[in-house]
Amino acid sequence: MTDAEKKERRREYLKRYKAENGEKIKAANAAYYQKNRKRHNEYTAKNQHKYAEQRRGYAATHRKEKVDYDRRRRLEKAEEVRAAKKAYYEKNKESVKAKQRARYLSRIEQYRESGRKWVEKNKERKKEADRLYLQNNRHKVRETARKYREQNKNKIQDFMRKWAKKNADKVRFHHAMRRAQKRKAPIREAKQIAAWDKEWKSRGFVKCYWCLKVFLPDECHPDHIIPLANGGEHSLLNLCISCIPCNIRKKAKSLSKWNTEIEQPVLF
């Protein structure tokens, strides 16, 4: 019989013996530990690095067994494991946070990509979780946002300038909606208004509703036929394309008065 066969045979015997005498072995180990606790603790303290290397080596070569064991232990002793983790964290809070921060920074792109994929697969779940968190932590969220704005004023302003330049249509739409809200005017067909505004701004030329002359889109504004100040609503039926000179001249004049100042009066 070769040495390898002998080792394998002995390994099988020990495995079978442990399975048949598990309780007996546990009791003997516990009794030995109680009898030699002081010596055991001293030896362990002196050889922590050695034990850590052994654990890492075993985990690397027995990954599946290690994962299964950890999972069983968490299920069987859930409360005990949770209490031990909590106690360790409270005792080593600063070092734990430092390690977590260092780990996050070393793999930040990996974490971000993983987060993006998860959000993409769980949009509704993420939306609901955000809603509940905001509902339960409204004051905390506002305070965090306020502190961030104070600490990053220049960064936020630079971002907003770039965003506004890139999204001019959205900015115009937001300002128009804001003006209507301030005037307490009825707002209808908001999505259709946004689509209409984007469509005529993309044309090569447009005709002014008031003077009937042709202009470039950049030389015109959307205008309310009945001004918001006079009770007009913010809707597609009350919007037209006006050249800048007509829009400036018209201001908040009523339609009847404005008709007396233009060459071709309009009906509404």
Secondary structure, DSSP 8 states (H G I E B T S, - for coil): --HHHHHHHHHHHHHHHHHHSHHHHHHHHHHHHHHTHHHHHHHHHHTHHHHHHHHHHHHHH-HHHHHHHHHHHHHHTHHHHHHHHHHHHHHTHHHHHHHHHHHHHHTHHHHHHHHHHHHHH-HHHHHHHHHHHHHHSHHHHHHHHHHHHHHTHHHHHHHHHHHHHHTHHHHHHHHHHHHHHHTT--B--HHHHHHHHHHHHTSS-EE-TTT--EE-GGGEEEEESS-GGGT--BSGGGEEEEEHHHHHHHTT--HHHHHTTSSS----
